[in-house]
Each structure stands twice: as structure tokens, then as C-alpha cells.
Amino acid sequence: MNLPWKNIYWRNCAFLIGTFLATVIGVPAYIWHYGLDIFQVGLFLALAAATGISITLGYHRLFSHLTFQAKWPVKLFTLLFGAAAFEGSALSWCADHRRHHKFTDHEDDPHDITKGFFHAHIGWLLFRTGPDTPLTWVRDLQKDRLAVWQHEHYVKLALGMGFGLPTLLGYLWGGWESALGAFLIAGAARIVFVHHMTFCINSLCHWIGKQPYSSKCTARDSLLMAFFTFGEGYHNFHHEFQHDYRNGVKPWQFDPTKWTIWLLNKFGLVTKLRRIPEEVILKAQIAERSRRLDETLSARQTPISESLHTLLHNAQERMHAALAHWEELLAEYRAAAERRSETSRRHRRELKRRVKEATARLREAVREWMSAHELIYSAIQAA
């Protein structure tokens, strides 16, 4: 990569390389000389969780996408520990992220995966390949006093929370020897870990995994990446439905950030959780699967047999009829729930029962439709 020296972000390079060297050289040397105790491990895990969740819950789902509203203690916590992640202020981070969603996989995407894995992962932070993202992307956030305060005092907050706090806790635990360990392990090594957790969302989550909701961009869903990114690995869903507070939308999907938001809501610390209606999500899945099958069939030299075509057509008709009936009942039930004072409890219970039955019929119809798809794919492979 032949880039002029002026296009290198020297401060970013110095910090990213410095913390990496402190981690791969300083941490092993410290452990060799002084050993590793439960305090150092616990402090690393606690600060990794606090800074990681501050990025995913605070910077990402709260400030970037406004998927819920938070009271000041939640905002303050995520802004303080978000600064400790050394990923920039909330304003600058959100500006880059909103620009990424607007121009995903195109030239103006700050970490465009089509420019290569290295660029998407870390290269965009090391080398200037275009104009910096202006704060005009976050005019709404510039009205938030806490966010503006963090932006104005970001460097002091980052150094104090990211290095000063663990060093102080280490000193209080075991003197200067423990303080050095905390600086290296809960400071530098933790920063490197959280950095690459975040960087993987920009790179690996646009590279490996499935696309069940949309293939309009490179974003992918990956259970593996969800484990390393506090639930952000369900990236295909997120890019299709960015204003939902959940990334792992299914109840069983690993999304600690979603669970934390839900728990904070129960305690009244966050409100107005935004959720995409389940029928919209299901329609997106059906549309994407249908598009893929149509694409496969159009690429074939010969059409599928009449019997398979009839099987697929009938299954599709049953599924669409079941979907329309389910949507109609669901809308009726929601309307009744909103007008509780005007509808009887008996009527609402009856509607709920009918929705439950319609849901079961829809699931069965979707299973039949998907089985028809599998038969067609098997026939294509056998041909």
C-alpha cells in the first residue's frame, strides 16, 4: 500500500501499536516476574465487560440508533466507560457509524469491507483514505449535554478511566507491584481486547456468517461472533432493522446487550424500547429465501419438474394465506390491547387464543414451504 506519509494517522498508530506491544511483551513479562492473581483477572474481566457493554449498549444502540431512551445514570456510565474503551467520543463514534450504515459497502463507508479485510478491521484507523466524518451526522446528539461534555473532555476521561482507574485500584489492592499489573492487564491488554472485539464487527461480521434477512449488503449473522461481541454478531439483522434494540432477535440467540437493556427497562432506567414488528421480520426472511430460490432457478438451464413446481406453488399459497390471517388477527389483538378500557377481558382472551392458533398454523405452513424449498434444492443438486 503506497500511501503518502501525510495520510497516516500517527496518533492512532502510536496508540494501537503501543498498547499491542504492551500486551504481547509487557503482560507476559509482568506475569513471569510477579505471577497472576485473581484480582488482576477479575479487574480485567470487569473492565472489559464495562467498556464493551458501554460501546454496544451506549455508543451503538442508544446513541447511534436511538433504539431506546435512557436516564442520566445509564448515559453517564456508558459515556465514562465508553471513553475508557479508547474508541473516540460518543459523538465521533456515532458519526462514523451512521455514515457506515448510510453508505455500507460503498466508497463513503468509513470501513468499507470491499476495500479488504485489513482496511475494514483496522486499516481505516491507521491510514486516511478519505475525508474525516463531520459531526453534522450527529446534530441530534449535540443537544445532549452529557454527550457534549464527554466529547469536550474525552482525552482526560479516557486516560483517567482507561488507565488511571485500574492503576489506582491495583495500588489500593497490593501497592505499586499490583498497580503495574493492573496498568498492563486491566489497562493495555483490556483495551486491545475490546478494540479487536469492536473491530471484528466491522470486518468479520461483514465476511463470515449467514444472511437470513437481506443480501443487499455484506452484513452477516454469526453466532460465533456474537459470543465475542456482546451480541453484535447478528449483524445481518441489525443492518436490515437498525432501529430495533435487539440484534439477536430470537429468544435463544446470544445477545447480552439485549438482555441488559431489557433488565434496565424493568428497573425503570431505560424506556421506550423500539422493536420491529415480528410480521415485518418474518416477511423479510420469506422474501430473502424466495429471492435466493428464484435466483438459483433462473440460473438453471432446464426448469424444475411440473410436480415440484406445483408443490412449491401450493406451499407458497398456503403460507401466504396463513400469514395474512395471522397478521389480521395480530393487528386486531394489538388494537384491543391498546383500547383496554373499551374491550372486555373475555374478548381479549379470545383474540389471544385465536392469535396463538393462527401462529401455530403459520409455523406449520412455513415449515411446509421450507420443506418444498429443500426438495427443490435436493433435486437441483441431484440433476
N, C-alpha and C positions, 0 to 999 in steps of 0.2 A: 504494500500500500504506500504509494508515493504521495505523501501529504506534506505541504509546507509546514515549517515549524510553528508558524503563527496559528495554525489550525489545531494545535494540540492544547487541550485543557490541562495546563500544567498543574494547577492546584488539585484537580481531580486525580490526575496521575500520581502525584506525590502522596495523596492520602490513601488511595486504593492500593498502591504498591506498598506503602509504608505499613499499613495495617495487615496486609497479607504477609509481609516479611516478619512482622512482629508475631504473627500467628504461627507460621511454619518454622521459625527459628527461635523466637523468644519464649513461646509457650513450652515447647519440648525442653529447652534449656532450664527453664524455671522448675518444671516437674522433675527433671533429672537431679537438680540440686536440692530442692526443698520438698519434693513429693506433692501429692494432690489429695486434699482433704474434702470432706463432704460440704464444707462451707463454700469452697470455690466452685464445685459442681452445682450446688444449689443456687448460688448467686448467678452463675452463667445461665441456667435454665430459667430463673425468674426474670432476669432482664431480657433474655431472648424472647420469652413469652410476652412481656410487657411492651417491648418495642415492636415485635412482629404484629401483635394484635392492634397496636396503635396505627400501624400502616394499613392493615387490611380493613379494620373496622372504622378507624378515624379518617386517615388520608383518603382511602379508597371509597368505601361505601357511604360514609357520612358526608365528607366534604366534596369529593369529586362528583358523586352521582346523586346525592341528596336522597338516599333511599329511606331515610328516617330522620326524625328530629331528635336532638339530644339536649339535655340540660347541661349547665355550665360545668359540673364536676366531670362528666364524661368528656366534654370538649377539652377541658384543661388537662386531664390525664393523657388523652391521645396526642395533644399538642406537645406536652412536655416529653413524653417518651417517644413520640414520633420524631422530635428533634434529636433524641439520643440515638436514633437509627442512622443518623448522618445521611439522609436521602434528600436533603433540602427542606425548605419551609413547606408548610401545607399549601400555601398559595402557589409556589413554583411547581411543586409536585403535581398538584391538581391541574394546573395549566397544561403541563406536558401530557398528563393522562387524558384530559378531554380532547386535546389535539390528536392523540393516538386513536381515540375512538372515532373522531371525525374523518381521519384520513388513513384508516387501517390498511396496511399493505401498499400504500402509495408513497410518492416522493415526500410529501409533507408529514408523514408519520415519523415522529422522533426516533423510534426504534423499529423501523420497518424490517420485518423478517426476510423480505425478498432481497435485501442487501447482504444477507448472510447471517449465519448463526452468531458469529462473533460480534457483528455490529449490533444485533438485537439484544444480546446478552450484556455486553459491557462496552463495546466499541463506541457507541453513541455518546458515552460519558467521557471517553478519552480523547476523541477526535471530533472536531467541529465539521460537519458535512452540510450544514445549512444554517439558517438564522435561528437564534435562540427563541424560545417560546415567550411571547409577551404576556404580561399579566392581564391583558384585556380579555383573556379567556376566562378569567375568574372575577369579573366585576361584581357578581353577586356575593362572593366570599369576602371581597374587600369592605363589605358593610359589617362583617363580623369582627367585633373588637378584639376578641381573643385570638383569632387567626391573624389579624393585622399585627397585634402585639408580638406574637410568636415570630412572624416574618421579620419584624424590625429588630428583634433581639435573638435571632436564630443562632448565630455563631456562639454567643455566650451560653445560651440554653443547651446547645448541642455538646459543647465541651464540658459544661457543668454536669449535665445529666448522663452523658455518654461515657465520660472518663472520671470526672470528679466524684460523682456519687458512688460508683463501685470502689474507687480507691479509698474514699473515706470509710465506707462500710468495711472494707478489708482491714484498714488500720484499726478501727474500733474492735474488730474481731481478734486480730492477732499481731498488731504492730506493723512496722514497715515491711517486714518479710511478707506478711499476708496482703498488705496493701499493694505490693508489687505484683503478686499473683492475681489479685483482683483487677488491677490495671490491664494486665496482659490477657487474662482469660475472660472475665466478665466485661472487659472493655474492648480490646482489639479483636480477640477471637470471636466474641459475640457479634461485633459489628460486621465482620467478614461473613459470618453465618447468615445473619439477617439480610445483608446485602445480596448474597447469592440466592437466597430464598426469593427475594423480590425480583432479581434479575431473571430467574427461571420462568417467572410468569411472562416476561417479555419475550423469552426465547423458546424454551421447551414447550410452553403452553401454546405456542404457535407452530409447533413442529411435530409433536407426538400426541397420539390420542384419537378419539373419535369425534365426529361432527353430527350428532343426532338432531340438532335443531336448525342448522343452516350451514351451507358451504359457501356462503357469499364472501367469507374472508377465511384466513388461515387459522383462526382461533379453534382450539380443540379442548375436549373434555378428557381429563386423565385422573383416575383415582390415585395413581402413584404420585402425581404432582400435588394433588390435594393434601396428601399427608405431609408434604414438605412446605406447604404454603398457606397453612391455616384455612384450608378450604377453597383457596383461589384457583385450584386446578380445574374446576369445572368452568373452563374459560369459554367454551363454545356457547353454553347457556348464557354466560354473562354478556358476551358481545351481542347476542340476539336480544336479550332482555336486561339491559344495563341498569334499569331503574328498579329492579327487584332487589330487596335487601339480602336475598339468598343467592348463593352461587350453586351450592348443592341443593337443588330444588326438591329432590326426592327425600322422604323422611329418613331413609337409611344412608344417604350419602354423607361422607365425612366432611363436615363444614363447621369447625369450632367457632369461626367468626359469626356464622348464622346463629348458632346456639347461644353465644354470648349476647348478641343483640336481643334475641328472644328473652333471655333471662333478665337483662337490663330493663326490658319493657315491662316484665312482671313486677319489678321493683319501682316502676314509675320514672326511671331515669332516662328512658328514651320513649318516644311516642311516634304515632303516625307511620308505622312500618308499611312500606309500599310492597305490594305483591302483584305479580302479573296473574290475571285470572287463569285458572287451570285449563279452561277450554282453549284459551289462546295458545298456551304451551303445547297442548295435545295437537292442535291444528298444525302448529309449526313442525312437530315431529312427523305427522302424517304427510304433510306437504313435502318435507325433505326426503322421506323414504320413497314417496311416489316419484319425485323428480329423479332420484338415483335409478329406480327401476326403468323409468321411461328412457333415461339416457343409455342404460345398458341394452334395452330392447332396440332402440334406434340405431345402435352400433352393429347390430347383428345383420348378417347377410340374408338370412331367412327368418320369417316371422315364427312365433311360437304356435303350437298346435291349437286348433279351434277349441278343444276341450279345456286346455289350460287358460285360454283367453276368456272362455265363459266362466270358468271357476273364479278367476281374478275379478271379472266384471261383477258377478253376483256377490262376492265377498265385499267388494268395494261399495256396492249399492246398500247392502245390509249395514255396513259400518257407518256410512253417511246418514242413513235413516236413524240409526241408534244415536249417533252424535247429535243430530238435530233435535231429537226427542229429549235427550239428556240436557242439552243447552236450554231448551224451552222450560223444562221443569226447574232447572237450577236458577234461571232468571226469576221464575215465579216464587221460588222459595226465598231467594235473597230479597225480593221486593216485600214479601210477607214479613221477613225478619226485620226489615227496616221500619215497617209500619206495625210494630208490635202492639201498640195501643189500639189499632184498628182491626186486628185479626185475632182470632181465638187461638189458644194454645193447642186445642184439638186440631184445628186446621193446619197449624204449623207442623205438628207431629205427623199428620197425614202426608203433607208435602215432603217432609224429610224422608218418610218411608218410601214414597214414590221415587224420590231422587236416588235413594240407595238402590232400589230395584233397577232403575234406569242405568245407574253406574255399573251394576253387575252385568247387565245386557250389553252395555257399550264395551266393557272389558272383554267379554266373550267375542263380540263382533270384531274387535281389534285383533284378538288372538287368531281368529279365523283368517282375517285379512293378511296378517303377517305370515301365517302358515302357507297361504297361497303364494306369497312372495317367495318363501323358501323353496316351495316346489318348483317355481319357475327358475330360480337361480340354480337349483339342482339339475333341472333339465338342460339349462344352458351349458353348465359345466360338463354334463354327460355327452352333449352333442359333439 
